[in-house]
C-alpha cells in the first residue's frame, strides 16, 4: 500500500505514554543521580523490556507497580548507608581560595607542586593554553562544584555513597571539565594523556592534573578500614594533620569519626583510596542492592509480559555496541574523561556546569542565557543537554551513552521501514561492528569517536534519525495521529538545535511530510507537525532577548573556517570563466573533490561516494517504483549534500548525516535493483562472494538471531 494513501490502517491501541510512565517508575526506583554502572545497567535492562514487551494496561497492574516502587524506595531510604562528605579540586598555587585548606595540607601541596613544576620550567603566561595564561582561571571555591551534589547536598563537593578508586577517571571528578582549565599542548601542566594500547579500553586516560581529595569519616564507619596508596594527610587532635606517605590500611577508631583525610595527587597516578565499611553497614548496603534488583524484576513483571523474541535483536545490537565502545574508549561507559583543551567537549560541558550553578543559585535568567548572549558556536543545544544529563546522571556521560546505544536500534528501524529481512539486521550489524563504512562516513566508530570527545555532531544526527523514524512510522501503515507527528518534528528540531548545519535536510523533510498531510487532509497530523516545528525559533528568540540581535541559529555561519567557499566565490568563478580565465575553477574543483572525499577525509573513495550521489539523483527523478517516502529521504539527502559545496567538506563529522541517509537510500536501491543486475551481469563473482566463509558465518548468525526474534 502506498505511503501516500488516504485510507487509514487500523492501528494498535497506543501505549507509548504508558511505556514512558513505566520508564519513569524505573528511574524513580534506581534513584537520581544515576551515576553507578550497576544501577545504569539495571535501568537499561528494564528499558529494553518496557519498550519490547507487551504492556499491561489494567488499573490493578499499575496500582501494583506503584506499590512495588513505593515500598522499594522507602526500603532503600531505610537501608541506605550513611553518606560520606567528599570534597575535591584542582590544586594551583596561584589560587587564593585554596589557602583556606589546613595549613599543613596546603604546605605539602605547595612543596610538591614546586618540586614537580619548578618556576624556571613553567610555560609563559603570554602563551595561549598555558595554565598561567590570563584567559584561563583558577579555582573559585575551596571544594569544586559537583553535579552529584545537586540532589545529595554537602558542605564539600558532594555526599558520596561509597569511596573506592584506583583511577580518578572513574571517580567522577567534575572539575576536570571546567572551562577555566583550558590547558592545551603549550602548557607544562597537562590535563590528561591517552593510552592507545587496545587492551587499555577501560583505562584509556591517565589523569595528569594536580588535585586533592578530602573525605570526612562518618561515625557509622567506626570499626571499618581505610586503605590508601599515595600521599595522605590524616587529621588528628586539635585539627592538626600528620603525613602518611606510601600505602597501607588503617582501622577507623571512635576518635576518627568526623575527622578529615586528605589525599594529595600532585604527581599523576599516585593516589588511590578505599573506605571499607564495617559489617553492619556492608550488610545494609547489600540488602539495599538485593531490594533494588528484586524491585526492578517485580516492576517489569507487573507491568509487562516479557517478549524475549522482540528483545533479542535490540539486546544484541546494544551488546555489540558496548563491545565496540570498550575497544575504543571504555571510559565512556561510566567514567569521566578530561576533555581535550581547546575542544568543543570542554567548551560545552564547561558551559553546562556554569548553567547548573546559576540555576541552583536561583538565577533562572543566567541559566537560560547559557553562557552566550548570542549563540556563536554551532551547537546551541548541547550545553542544555549536558546540564540535564548532569541532573539525571550526575558526573558521568551516561545520558549521551544512552542515545549512542539507541542509535543502532534506530538505524535498524529505519532500514526495516524500506527493506525486507534479513537486510536490516545485516546492515545494522555491519554498521556497528565492521568499520568498512568509514569510507562512506557510516560506521558506528565514526560516532563513538566524536561522542567520546564531547562533540554535538553525533547527538544531532541521532536525534534526527529518531525523528525520521517516528515520522515514517511502521512499514505499510499510515499513522495520522497528531502525537507521532509532533514528536517526530520536535526530534528533528532538537537535532537541528544541536547542529544547525542540518537545516536543509530538516526543511525538505518537514515540508514533504507537511504537504503530504495537507493533500490527504490529515488535519491532526498537520497540527502535530506545526506544533513540533514551532520550537525551532527558540534559538532566534534567545539571541533577540539576551543579545538584541536577530540571528536565526548561531552567528558563526559566516566564519571563514567553516564557510570556506561562499556563494560569491562561485559567481566570481563563472565571471572569470566567461572571460576565458580558468583560475577561479581551481577552488571549486578542490571543494567538489573534498565533498566526495570528505566521509573518509581522503580522495580514494570519490568513485564510491559519487555512485551514492548518483543513486540519490536516480531515486528522486526516476524512482517511481520506490516508496514515496524513500524519494523524500533521497531529496532531503541531496539538499544536505549542498552544504558541502560551501562549508568545510573535509571535516567528516559535519556530513555524517548526509552520508548516512545516502547509504540508506543506496542500500534500498541495491536490494531492489542492484543485486539482480549484478547477479545477471556477474554470476560467477556473486557466487564466489556468497561462498566466502565470512558471508556464510554472517548469514548463519543472522538466521539464528532472526529465528529467535521472529
C-alpha positions in Angstrom: 0.0 0.0 0.0 1.4 3.4 -0.9 2.6 5.6 1.9 0.5 8.5 0.5 -2.7 6.6 0.5 -5.7 8.3 2.1 -7.0 5.1 3.6 -6.2 4.8 7.3 -4.8 1.5 8.6 -6.2 0.1 11.8 -3.5 0.9 14.4 -3.0 -1.0 17.6 -4.0 0.7 20.9 -1.4 3.4 21.7 0.7 2.5 24.7 3.6 5.0 24.1 2.6 7.2 27.1 2.2 4.2 29.3 5.6 2.9 28.4 7.1 6.3 29.1 5.3 6.3 32.5 6.8 2.8 33.2 10.2 4.1 32.4 9.7 7.0 34.8 8.8 4.5 37.5 12.0 2.6 36.7 14.0 5.8 37.1 12.4 6.5 40.4 13.3 3.0 41.5 17.0 3.4 40.8 17.2 6.9 42.3 18.8 10.0 40.9 21.5 10.7 40.0 22.1 7.5 38.1 25.9 7.5 38.1 26.5 3.9 39.2 27.3 1.5 36.4 25.3 -1.3 38.0 22.3 1.0 38.6 22.5 2.1 35.0 22.8 -1.5 33.7 19.6 -2.4 35.6 17.8 0.6 34.2 18.9 -0.2 30.7 17.7 -3.8 31.0 14.3 -2.6 32.4 14.0 0.0 29.5 14.6 -2.8 26.9 11.9 -4.9 28.5 9.5 -2.0 28.8 9.8 -1.0 25.1 9.8 -4.5 23.7 7.3 -6.4 25.9 3.5 -6.3 25.8 2.2 -3.6 28.1 -0.4 -4.4 30.8 -3.0 -1.6 30.8 -5.2 -2.7 33.7 -5.6 -0.5 36.8 -4.7 -3.4 39.0 -1.3 -3.8 37.3 -0.4 -0.1 37.6 -1.5 0.0 41.3 0.7 -3.0 42.0 3.6 -1.3 40.2 3.2 1.9 42.2 3.2 -0.2 45.4 6.3 -2.0 44.3 8.1 1.2 43.6 6.9 3.0 46.8 7.9 0.1 49.0 11.3 -0.2 47.3 12.1 3.5 47.5 11.1 3.6 51.2 13.2 0.4 51.8 16.2 1.8 50.1 16.0 5.0 52.1 15.9 3.0 55.4 18.8 0.7 54.3 20.9 3.4 52.6 24.4 3.6 54.2 25.4 6.9 55.7 26.9 9.2 53.0 30.5 10.4 53.0 31.2 14.1 52.7 33.7 14.3 49.9 35.5 17.4 48.6 38.0 17.7 45.7 39.5 20.3 43.5 42.5 21.0 41.3 45.5 22.5 43.0 47.1 25.6 41.6 49.5 27.7 43.8 48.2 31.0 42.4 44.6 30.3 43.6 44.0 32.4 46.8 40.8 30.5 47.7 42.9 27.3 48.3 44.7 29.0 51.2 41.7 28.1 53.2 43.0 24.5 53.2 44.5 23.4 56.5 48.0 24.9 56.7 49.8 21.6 56.8 47.9 20.3 53.8 48.5 23.5 51.8 52.2 23.4 52.6 52.7 19.9 51.4 50.7 20.5 48.2 52.7 23.6 47.5 56.0 21.9 48.1 55.0 19.0 45.9 53.9 21.4 43.2 57.1 23.4 43.3 59.2 20.3 43.1 57.4 18.8 40.1 56.8 22.1 38.3 59.7 24.4 39.1 59.2 28.1 38.2 62.0 28.1 35.7 60.4 25.4 33.6 56.8 26.6 33.6 55.1 27.8 30.5 55.0 31.6 30.0 51.8 33.4 30.9 51.8 35.0 27.5 51.4 31.6 25.8 47.8 30.7 24.8 46.8 27.5 26.5 49.3 27.8 29.4 47.7 27.3 32.8 49.0 30.7 33.8 47.6 32.5 30.7 45.2 35.3 31.8 42.4 33.7 29.7 42.4 30.7 31.9 41.4 30.7 35.5 42.0 29.2 38.9 39.6 27.5 41.4 37.0 29.9 42.7 35.9 27.8 45.7 37.7 25.6 48.1 35.9 22.4 47.0 34.8 22.2 43.4 31.2 22.1 42.3 29.9 18.6 41.6 26.7 17.7 39.8 26.4 14.7 42.2 25.8 17.2 45.0 22.7 18.7 43.4 20.4 16.1 45.0 22.7 14.9 47.7 24.0 18.1 49.2 27.2 18.5 51.1 29.3 21.4 52.5 32.1 20.0 50.4 31.7 18.8 46.8 29.1 16.0 47.3 27.8 13.4 49.7 29.0 10.1 48.2 27.5 6.7 48.9 30.9 5.0 48.8 34.6 5.7 48.2 36.7 3.2 46.3 39.0 4.3 43.4 42.4 3.5 41.9 41.8 5.5 38.7 40.5 9.1 39.2 38.8 9.0 35.7 36.3 6.6 37.3 35.8 8.8 40.4 33.6 11.4 38.6 35.7 14.5 39.2 33.5 17.1 37.5 36.1 19.9 37.9 38.3 18.4 35.3 36.0 19.7 32.6 35.5 23.2 33.9 36.2 25.9 31.3 39.0 27.7 33.3 41.3 24.7 32.9 41.5 25.1 29.1 45.2 23.9 29.0 46.5 23.0 25.6 49.7 21.5 24.3 51.8 24.6 25.2 51.1 24.1 28.9 53.6 22.3 31.2 50.5 21.2 33.3 48.7 18.6 31.2 45.0 17.7 31.5 45.4 14.0 30.6 47.3 11.5 28.5 45.7 8.9 26.2 46.8 5.3 26.2 46.5 3.9 22.7 47.0 0.3 23.6 43.8 -1.6 22.6 43.7 -3.6 25.8 43.5 -0.4 27.9 40.0 0.5 26.8 38.6 0.8 30.3 41.6 2.8 31.4 42.3 4.8 28.3 43.0 8.1 30.0 45.7 8.9 32.6 44.6 11.9 34.6 47.5 14.3 35.0 46.1 17.5 36.6 47.3 18.2 40.2 44.4 17.7 42.6 43.4 16.7 46.1 40.6 14.6 47.6 39.1 15.1 51.0 36.7 12.8 52.9 35.2 13.2 56.4 34.9 9.9 58.1 31.3 9.1 59.2 30.5 7.8 62.7 28.9 4.7 61.2 32.2 3.7 59.6 33.9 3.2 63.0 35.1 -0.4 63.0 35.8 -0.3 59.3 39.0 0.2 57.5 40.6 2.9 55.4 43.1 1.8 52.7 45.2 4.1 50.5 48.1 4.5 48.1 50.0 7.7 47.7 50.4 10.8 49.9 47.9 11.0 52.6 47.3 13.5 55.4 45.2 12.5 58.4 43.5 14.8 60.9 44.3 14.3 64.5 43.6 16.2 67.7 43.3 19.9 67.6 42.7 19.8 63.8 46.4 19.1 63.2 47.3 17.0 60.2 50.0 14.4 60.0 51.5 13.0 56.8 51.0 9.3 55.9 53.1 8.6 52.8 53.3 5.2 51.0 50.4 2.8 51.2 48.6 0.6 53.6 45.4 0.2 55.6 44.3 1.6 59.0 41.3 0.7 61.2 38.8 3.5 61.8 38.6 4.2 65.6 35.9 6.1 67.5 38.2 9.1 67.8 38.4 9.3 64.0 34.7 9.9 63.5 34.1 13.3 61.9 37.8 13.8 61.1 39.1 14.6 57.7 41.5 12.7 55.5 43.2 14.4 52.5 44.7 12.5 49.6 47.2 14.6 47.6 47.8 13.9 44.0 50.1 16.5 42.6 52.1 13.7 41.0 49.9 11.9 38.4 48.8 8.3 39.0 49.9 8.1 42.6 46.6 8.3 44.6 44.1 5.5 45.4 41.6 5.4 48.3 39.2 2.9 49.6 36.8 3.2 52.6 35.8 -0.3 53.8 32.6 -0.2 55.8 32.0 -2.3 59.0 29.9 -5.4 58.7 26.7 -3.7 59.8 27.0 -1.0 57.1 28.0 -3.6 54.5 25.0 -5.8 55.2 22.7 -2.8 54.9 24.2 -1.9 51.6 23.9 -5.5 50.3 20.3 -5.7 51.5 19.6 -2.4 49.6 21.1 -3.8 46.4 19.1 -7.0 46.7 16.0 -5.0 47.3 16.7 -2.8 44.2 17.2 -5.8 42.0 14.1 -7.6 43.2 12.0 -4.5 42.9 13.3 -4.0 39.3 12.3 -7.5 38.3 8.9 -7.2 40.1 8.2 -3.8 38.3 8.7 -5.2 34.8 6.9 -8.4 35.5 4.0 -6.4 37.0 3.6 -4.1 34.0 4.9 -6.2 31.1 4.5 -9.5 29.5 8.1 -10.5 28.6 8.7 -11.0 24.9 12.2 -12.5 24.6 11.9 -12.7 20.8 11.3 -9.0 20.4 14.0 -8.1 22.8 16.6 -10.3 21.3 17.7 -8.1 18.4 17.9 -4.8 20.4 19.9 -6.6 23.1 22.2 -8.0 20.5 22.8 -4.6 19.0 23.4 -3.0 22.4 25.8 -5.7 23.4 27.9 -5.4 20.2 27.8 -1.6 20.5 29.1 -1.8 24.1 31.9 -4.1 22.9 33.0 -1.6 20.3 32.9 1.3 22.8 35.2 -0.7 25.1 37.7 -1.2 22.4 37.8 2.5 21.5 37.3 4.2 24.9 35.6 2.2 27.7 35.7 5.3 29.9 32.5 6.3 28.2 30.7 3.5 30.0 30.5 5.3 33.3 33.8 7.1 33.8 34.5 10.8 33.2 37.4 11.6 30.9 39.1 15.0 30.8 38.1 16.6 27.5 40.9 18.0 25.4 41.9 21.6 25.8 40.5 23.8 23.1 38.0 21.2 22.1 34.2 21.5 21.8 33.7 19.0 24.6 35.4 21.1 27.2 33.6 24.3 26.0 30.1 22.8 26.1 30.5 20.8 29.3 32.1 23.8 31.0 29.1 26.0 29.9 26.7 23.4 31.2 28.3 23.4 34.6 28.1 27.2 34.8 24.5 27.0 33.8 23.7 24.5 36.5 25.4 26.6 39.2 23.3 29.6 38.2 20.2 27.5 38.2 21.0 26.3 41.8 21.6 29.9 42.9 18.1 30.9 41.6 19.4 32.8 38.6 17.0 31.5 36.1 17.8 34.2 33.5 21.5 33.5 33.7 20.9 29.7 33.3 18.7 30.3 30.3 21.3 32.6 28.8 23.6 29.6 28.6 26.9 31.5 28.7 26.3 33.5 25.4 24.0 36.4 24.8 24.1 35.5 21.1 24.9 31.9 20.2 28.1 31.7 18.2 29.5 28.2 18.1 27.4 25.8 16.1 25.6 23.7 18.6 23.5 25.9 20.9 21.5 23.0 22.4 24.4 20.8 23.6 25.1 22.9 26.7 21.4 22.5 27.9 21.5 18.8 27.1 24.7 18.4 29.2 23.1 20.3 32.1 20.1 18.0 32.0 22.4 15.0 31.7 24.3 16.1 34.9 21.0 16.4 36.8 19.8 12.9 35.9 23.2 11.1 35.6 25.4 13.2 37.8 29.1 13.4 37.0 29.1 10.9 34.1 28.3 10.8 30.4 25.7 8.0 30.8 22.9 10.2 29.2 24.9 10.6 26.0 25.8 6.9 26.2 22.0 6.0 26.3 21.4 7.8 22.9 24.6 6.3 21.4 23.3 2.8 22.3 19.9 3.7 20.9 21.4 4.7 17.5 21.8 1.1 16.1 18.3 0.3 17.0 17.0 3.5 15.3 19.0 2.7 12.2 17.6 -0.9 12.2 14.1 0.6 12.4 14.9 2.9 9.5 16.2 0.0 7.4 13.1 -2.1 8.3 10.9 0.7 7.0 12.2 0.2 3.5 13.9 -3.2 3.3 12.8 -6.8 3.8 14.6 -9.2 6.1 17.5 -10.1 6.6 18.8 -6.9 5.1 18.0 -4.6 8.1 19.7 -6.8 10.6 22.7 -7.5 8.4 23.3 -3.8 7.5 22.9 -2.7 11.1 25.4 -5.4 12.2 27.9 -4.2 9.6 27.3 -0.6 10.7 28.2 -1.4 14.3 30.9 -4.0 14.1 32.6 -3.7 10.7 34.4 -0.3 10.1 34.3 -0.6 6.3 31.6 2.1 6.4 34.3 4.6 7.4 34.9 5.2 3.7 31.3 6.3 3.5 31.0 8.2 6.8 28.6 5.5 8.0 30.2 3.4 10.7 29.5 3.3 14.4 33.1 4.2 15.2 32.7 7.5 13.4 30.1 8.4 16.0 31.7 7.0 19.1 35.0 8.8 18.3 33.3 12.2 18.4 30.9 11.4 21.2 33.9 10.5 23.5 35.3 13.9 22.7 32.0 15.6 23.8 31.0 17.0 20.4 27.5 17.8 19.4 27.5 16.3 15.9 26.6 12.7 16.8 23.8 13.8 19.2 22.3 15.9 16.4 22.3 13.1 13.9 20.9 10.5 16.4 18.0 12.8 17.3 17.5 13.5 13.6 17.3 9.8 12.7 14.9 9.3 15.7 12.6 12.0 14.4 12.7 10.5 10.9 11.8 7.0 12.2 8.9 8.4 14.2 7.5 10.4 11.3 7.8 7.5 8.8 6.1 5.0 11.2 5.8 1.3 10.6 6.1 -0.2 7.1 2.9 -0.3 5.1 1.0 1.7 7.7 -0.2 5.2 7.8 -0.4 6.8 11.3 -2.4 10.0 11.0 -2.4 10.9 14.7 -1.0 14.2 15.9 1.2 12.8 18.6 3.7 11.0 16.4 3.8 13.9 14.0 4.5 16.3 16.9 7.3 14.2 18.5 8.8 13.4 15.1 9.0 17.1 14.1 10.2 18.0 17.6 13.1 15.5 17.4 14.2 16.9 14.1 14.1 20.4 15.6 16.1 19.2 18.6 18.7 17.7 16.2 18.9 21.0 14.4 19.4 22.9 17.6 22.4 20.6 18.4 23.9 21.3 14.9 22.2 23.9 12.7 24.1 22.7 9.7 21.4 20.0 9.2 18.8 22.8 8.5 18.4 22.0 4.7 17.6 18.3 5.3 15.2 19.2 8.1 13.4 21.8 5.9 12.9 19.3 3.0 11.6 16.5 5.3 9.2 18.7 7.2 8.0 20.4 4.1 7.4 17.0 2.4 5.6 15.5 5.4 3.5 18.6 5.8 2.5 18.7 2.1 1.6 15.1 2.1 -0.6 15.5 5.2 -2.3 18.6 3.6 -3.0 16.7 0.4 -4.6 13.9 2.3 -6.5 16.3 4.6 -4.9 14.7 7.7 -5.5 17.8 9.8 -4.4 16.2 13.1 -1.1 15.3 11.5 -0.7 18.8 10.1 -1.3 20.3 13.5 1.2 18.0 15.2 3.8 18.8 12.6 3.3 22.6 13.1 3.4 22.4 16.8 6.5 20.2 16.8 8.3 22.5 14.4 7.5 25.7 16.3 10.3 25.3 18.9 12.8 25.8 16.1 12.5 29.6 16.8 13.8 29.2 20.4 17.4 30.0 19.2 16.4 33.2 17.4 14.3 34.2 20.5 17.3 33.6 22.8 19.5 35.7 20.6 17.0 38.5 20.5 16.1 38.5 24.2 19.7 38.3 25.5 21.7 39.9 22.8 19.2 42.1 21.0 20.3 40.6 17.6 18.2 38.8 15.1 20.2 35.6 14.5 18.2 32.6 13.4 20.6 29.9 14.7 24.2 30.8 15.5 26.4 33.7 14.5 29.3 31.6 13.2 27.6 30.6 10.0 29.8 33.1 8.1 33.0 32.0 9.9 35.8 31.6 7.3 36.9 28.4 9.0 33.5 26.9 8.2 32.3 28.8 5.2 35.4 28.1 3.1 33.7 28.8 -0.3 30.8 31.2 -0.1 28.3 31.6 -3.0 30.1 34.7 -4.1 33.1 32.6 -5.0 31.0 30.5 -7.4 29.7 33.7 -9.0 33.2 35.1 -9.4 34.4 31.9 -10.9 31.6 32.0 -13.5 32.5 35.6 -14.4 36.2 34.6 -14.8 35.2 31.6 -17.0 33.1 33.9 -19.2 36.3 36.0 -19.9 38.3 32.8 -20.6 40.1 32.8 -17.2 40.1 29.3 -15.7 41.8 30.3 -12.5 38.6 30.6 -10.4 37.7 27.0 -11.1 40.6 25.5 -9.1 39.0 26.3 -5.8 35.6 24.9 -6.9 37.2 21.7 -8.2 39.0 21.3 -4.9 35.8 21.9 -3.0 33.9 19.3 -5.0 36.7 16.8 -4.5 36.6 17.4 -0.8 32.8 16.9 -0.9 33.1 13.4 -2.4 36.2 12.5 -0.4 35.0 14.0 2.9 33.4 11.0 4.6 36.8 9.2 4.8 38.7 12.5 4.7 40.7 11.2 1.7 40.2 11.2 -2.1 40.4 7.5 -2.9 36.7 6.9 -2.1 35.5 9.5 -4.6 34.1 7.0 -7.1 32.2 5.1 -4.4 30.7 8.2 -3.0 29.9 9.6 -6.4 28.0 6.5 -7.1 26.0 7.0 -3.9 25.1 10.6 -5.0 24.1 9.3 -8.5 21.7 6.8 -6.8 20.1 9.6 -4.9 19.5 11.5 -8.1 18.1 8.4 -9.8 15.7 7.6 -6.9 14.4 11.2 -6.8 14.0 11.7 -10.6 13.3 8.2 -11.9 12.5 6.0 -8.9 8.7 6.0 -9.2 8.8 2.3 -8.3 10.2 3.1 -4.9 8.4 4.1 -1.7 7.4 7.8 -2.0 8.9 8.4 1.5 12.2 7.0 0.3 12.2 9.5 -2.5 11.6 12.2 0.0 14.5 11.0 2.1 16.7 11.0 -1.0 15.7 14.5 -1.8 16.5 15.6 1.8 19.9 13.9 1.5 20.6 15.8 -1.8 19.6 19.1 -0.1 22.1 18.3 2.7 24.8 17.5 0.2 24.6 21.1 -1.0 26.1 22.2 2.4 29.4 20.6 1.4 29.6 22.9 -1.7 30.1 25.9 0.6 31.2 24.6 4.1 34.4 22.8 5.0 33.8 19.4 3.4 36.9 17.6 4.7 35.7 17.7 8.3 33.8 14.5 8.1 31.7 14.9 11.2 29.9 17.8 9.6 28.5 15.5 7.0 27.8 12.2 8.7 24.1 12.6 8.5 24.3 13.4 4.7 26.2 10.2 4.0 24.1 8.1 6.4 20.9 9.0 4.5 22.8 8.4 1.3 23.8 5.0 2.4 20.2 4.1 3.4 18.8 5.1 0.0 21.7 3.3 -1.8 21.1 0.1 0.2 17.4 0.1 -0.7 18.3 0.7 -4.4 20.9 -2.2 -4.1 18.3 -4.6 -2.8 15.6 -3.7 -5.3 17.8 -3.1 -8.4 21.5 -3.6 -7.9 21.6 -7.2 -6.7 19.5 -8.5 -9.6 21.6 -6.6 -12.0 24.9 -7.9 -10.6 23.6 -11.5 -10.4 22.7 -11.3 -14.1 25.8 -9.5 -15.2 28.5 -11.1 -13.0 27.1 -14.5 -11.8 30.5 -16.1 -11.0 31.6 -13.1 -8.9 28.3 -13.2 -6.9 28.6 -16.9 -6.4 32.2 -16.5 -5.0 31.1 -13.8 -2.6 28.2 -15.9 -1.3 30.6 -18.9 -0.8 33.1 -16.9 1.4 33.4 -18.2 5.0 32.7 -14.7 6.3 29.5 -14.4 4.3 28.3 -17.9 5.4 29.1 -17.1 9.0 27.2 -13.8 8.9 24.3 -15.4 7.1 24.1 -18.3 9.6 24.3 -16.0 12.6 21.6 -13.7 11.3 19.4 -16.6 10.5 19.7 -17.9 14.1 19.0 -14.4 15.5 16.1 -14.0 13.2 14.7 -17.4 14.3 14.9 -16.2 17.9 13.3 -12.8 17.3 10.8 -13.8 14.6 
